[in-house]
Amino acid sequence: MHFDLTSSSAEDQRRTVDLALQLGARPFDVGQRGDEGHVVLADPEGNEFCAIGPDNAFLAGTARIGALAGEGMPEVGFFWSRVLGWPLVWDQDGETAIQSPRGGTKLTWGGPPVAPKRGRSRLRWVLETDGPLDAEVGRLLALGATAVRTDAGRAELADPGGDEFMLERARP
């Protein structure tokens, strides 16, 4: 997963890139051609993020963090749309996106993984349920999740793309 940062102008995009470089980011090559309208960088730990150009209609009207983007085939986006009850706002060319009905940052998935998955995902969703944990686990399994591990008050599952997420009882 990585962040897509929006820009209000070409100058704003340059300022974002310059600030990120000053803070320790470095250019990152994911096979981009150079004409995509965004700049790919990696933070000091090597985590990829993009500074998106101002003319990106897909991210228009979103927040400064326009998207949290991840790898995944369309079925991953369909799964998370059903899990969260958020509408599918994009389904084209192997890419999907969902967004809260209230707007804001989009969650996007774009195609098969660039590299094989090694180990557990560093970033994981943590979902909370007010109802019985077993009932919510059952619902998520019926939607396409797979069980990884369950213990008292918590379940670890994986989405159809194999990325782990946690389900916990809501805290009062």
Summary of the structure (lengths in Angstrom):
residues: 172
radius of gyration: 17.4
end to end distance: 29.8
largest distance: 51.5
contacts: 468
relative contact order: 0.14
helix: 22%
strand: 35%
